[in-house]
Amino acid sequence: MKIQWLLGLALCATMGAQAQQGDESVTVPAPRLSIDLPDHRYHMDDWQMRQFRGSYTLDNGQTLHLRGGGTAVYGEIDELGPHRMVAIRPNTFVALDRKLQVRIDFDQNDEAGGEVLMAVPQRNLASGEITEQVVRLATR
């Protein structure tokens, strides 16, 4: 009886080892961030645009500056260079060069939150090629 029990245990162990050797893997791609210009822009009057102008401290310590006059707005992270932006929704702006996207949400206390996406250069170590990768600088 003990021998049958031991044989059964050995058989289970062998089957478990074979199942582990069946190197099955599943690759789940991460969502890729992108900055896209829409087919149609959102029209925003100067008084609407004015509420978004100013400086915003991002989660990573950098500062987003939104400046401009009339319906022209320029976005800049720290002093990395301004990007002319257009409104694509009532609270979202995209740079015409597709290097920056900003969404600003105000809560009941006029505290700003939202999301900032920026295209940053990235070097491929194997080929030395420089490409751009969109990164999320802030979100709330």
KOLZA-989773 format. One record per residue (C-alpha): residue number from 0; x, y, z. Coordinates in steps of 0.02 Angstrom, whole numbers, plus 50000, padded with zeros to 5 digits. Example, Ala and Ser with C-alpha at 12.3 -4.5 7.8 and 13.67 -1.06 7.14 Angstrom:
BEGIN
+-----+-------+-------+-------+
|   k |    px |    py |    pz |
+-----+-------+-------+-------+
|   0 | 50615 | 49775 | 50390 |
|   1 | 50684 | 49947 | 50357 |
+-----+-------+-------+-------+
This chain:
BEGIN
+-----+-------+-------+-------+
|   k |    px |    py |    pz |
+-----+-------+-------+-------+
|   0 | 50000 | 50000 | 50000 |
|   1 | 50143 | 50118 | 50043 |
|   2 | 50226 | 50077 | 49878 |
|   3 | 50069 | 50122 | 49779 |
|   4 | 50055 | 50285 | 49874 |
|   5 | 50239 | 50327 | 49842 |
|   6 | 50221 | 50283 | 49657 |
|   7 | 50069 | 50396 | 49645 |
|   8 | 50163 | 50538 | 49729 |
|   9 | 50312 | 50513 | 49611 |
|  10 | 50195 | 50514 | 49461 |
|  11 | 50115 | 50678 | 49517 |
|  12 | 50286 | 50757 | 49542 |
|  13 | 50340 | 50701 | 49367 |
|  14 | 50182 | 50773 | 49289 |
|  15 | 50207 | 50937 | 49382 |
|  16 | 50387 | 50949 | 49321 |
|  17 | 50332 | 50917 | 49141 |
|  18 | 50199 | 51052 | 49154 |
|  19 | 50330 | 51177 | 49214 |
|  20 | 50445 | 51132 | 49069 |
|  21 | 50311 | 51178 | 48942 |
|  22 | 50382 | 51357 | 48936 |
|  23 | 50218 | 51442 | 48890 |
|  24 | 50224 | 51631 | 48904 |
|  25 | 50101 | 51767 | 48866 |
|  26 | 50158 | 51939 | 48810 |
|  27 | 50045 | 52083 | 48859 |
|  28 | 50094 | 52244 | 48770 |
|  29 | 50090 | 52404 | 48872 |
|  30 | 49978 | 52541 | 48806 |
|  31 | 50081 | 52657 | 48698 |
|  32 | 50060 | 52841 | 48732 |
|  33 | 50045 | 52955 | 48583 |
|  34 | 50013 | 53138 | 48544 |
|  35 | 49898 | 53159 | 48396 |
|  36 | 49824 | 53311 | 48312 |
|  37 | 49637 | 53295 | 48284 |
|  38 | 49552 | 53321 | 48118 |
|  39 | 49452 | 53465 | 48194 |
|  40 | 49509 | 53589 | 48324 |
|  41 | 49401 | 53652 | 48466 |
|  42 | 49363 | 53838 | 48453 |
|  43 | 49404 | 53930 | 48612 |
|  44 | 49378 | 54117 | 48640 |
|  45 | 49508 | 54226 | 48726 |
|  46 | 49409 | 54230 | 48890 |
|  47 | 49404 | 54039 | 48893 |
|  48 | 49589 | 54025 | 48852 |
|  49 | 49635 | 54150 | 48989 |
|  50 | 49579 | 54031 | 49128 |
|  51 | 49716 | 53906 | 49079 |
|  52 | 49862 | 54028 | 49065 |
|  53 | 49987 | 54021 | 49205 |
|  54 | 50118 | 53906 | 49282 |
|  55 | 50083 | 53732 | 49350 |
|  56 | 50202 | 53629 | 49457 |
|  57 | 50205 | 53449 | 49394 |
|  58 | 50221 | 53292 | 49500 |
|  59 | 50401 | 53267 | 49442 |
|  60 | 50455 | 53442 | 49502 |
|  61 | 50457 | 53523 | 49330 |
|  62 | 50348 | 53672 | 49289 |
|  63 | 50225 | 53688 | 49145 |
|  64 | 50202 | 53866 | 49082 |
|  65 | 50052 | 53911 | 48973 |
|  66 | 50067 | 54084 | 48895 |
|  67 | 49995 | 54180 | 48751 |
|  68 | 49875 | 54312 | 48694 |
|  69 | 49711 | 54305 | 48603 |
|  70 | 49677 | 54126 | 48554 |
|  71 | 49861 | 54082 | 48534 |
|  72 | 49934 | 53980 | 48676 |
|  73 | 50112 | 53919 | 48699 |
|  74 | 50160 | 53778 | 48817 |
|  75 | 50333 | 53755 | 48889 |
|  76 | 50407 | 53634 | 49016 |
|  77 | 50537 | 53726 | 49121 |
|  78 | 50643 | 53815 | 48991 |
|  79 | 50648 | 53678 | 48859 |
|  80 | 50571 | 53787 | 48725 |
|  81 | 50392 | 53842 | 48688 |
|  82 | 50269 | 53744 | 48581 |
|  83 | 50123 | 53828 | 48493 |
|  84 | 49967 | 53737 | 48550 |
|  85 | 49787 | 53722 | 48492 |
|  86 | 49633 | 53673 | 48591 |
|  87 | 49561 | 53504 | 48547 |
|  88 | 49432 | 53496 | 48688 |
|  89 | 49370 | 53622 | 48817 |
|  90 | 49517 | 53579 | 48933 |
|  91 | 49647 | 53497 | 48820 |
|  92 | 49784 | 53571 | 48712 |
|  93 | 49903 | 53490 | 48587 |
|  94 | 50062 | 53563 | 48516 |
|  95 | 50063 | 53582 | 48328 |
|  96 | 50232 | 53493 | 48324 |
|  97 | 50154 | 53348 | 48424 |
|  98 | 50286 | 53363 | 48561 |
|  99 | 50168 | 53413 | 48704 |
| 100 | 49990 | 53378 | 48758 |
| 101 | 49908 | 53457 | 48910 |
| 102 | 49741 | 53419 | 48994 |
| 103 | 49694 | 53533 | 49140 |
| 104 | 49551 | 53490 | 49256 |
| 105 | 49495 | 53612 | 49391 |
| 106 | 49406 | 53546 | 49546 |
| 107 | 49276 | 53639 | 49652 |
| 108 | 49416 | 53734 | 49742 |
| 109 | 49497 | 53787 | 49577 |
| 110 | 49643 | 53668 | 49611 |
| 111 | 49719 | 53608 | 49448 |
| 112 | 49745 | 53427 | 49403 |
| 113 | 49757 | 53337 | 49238 |
| 114 | 49887 | 53257 | 49128 |
| 115 | 50043 | 53313 | 49033 |
| 116 | 50119 | 53208 | 48894 |
| 117 | 50285 | 53255 | 48815 |
| 118 | 50387 | 53179 | 48674 |
| 119 | 50567 | 53156 | 48731 |
| 120 | 50717 | 53096 | 48631 |
| 121 | 50773 | 52917 | 48662 |
| 122 | 50930 | 52833 | 48594 |
| 123 | 50923 | 52653 | 48537 |
| 124 | 51079 | 52575 | 48617 |
| 125 | 51096 | 52441 | 48483 |
| 126 | 51085 | 52552 | 48329 |
| 127 | 51125 | 52724 | 48401 |
| 128 | 50968 | 52790 | 48317 |
| 129 | 50878 | 52930 | 48408 |
| 130 | 50689 | 52917 | 48412 |
| 131 | 50555 | 52997 | 48519 |
| 132 | 50455 | 52919 | 48656 |
| 133 | 50300 | 52997 | 48733 |
| 134 | 50307 | 53001 | 48922 |
| 135 | 50179 | 53051 | 49051 |
| 136 | 50252 | 53191 | 49159 |
| 137 | 50101 | 53218 | 49270 |
| 138 | 49929 | 53150 | 49300 |
| 139 | 49796 | 53176 | 49433 |
+-----+-------+-------+-------+
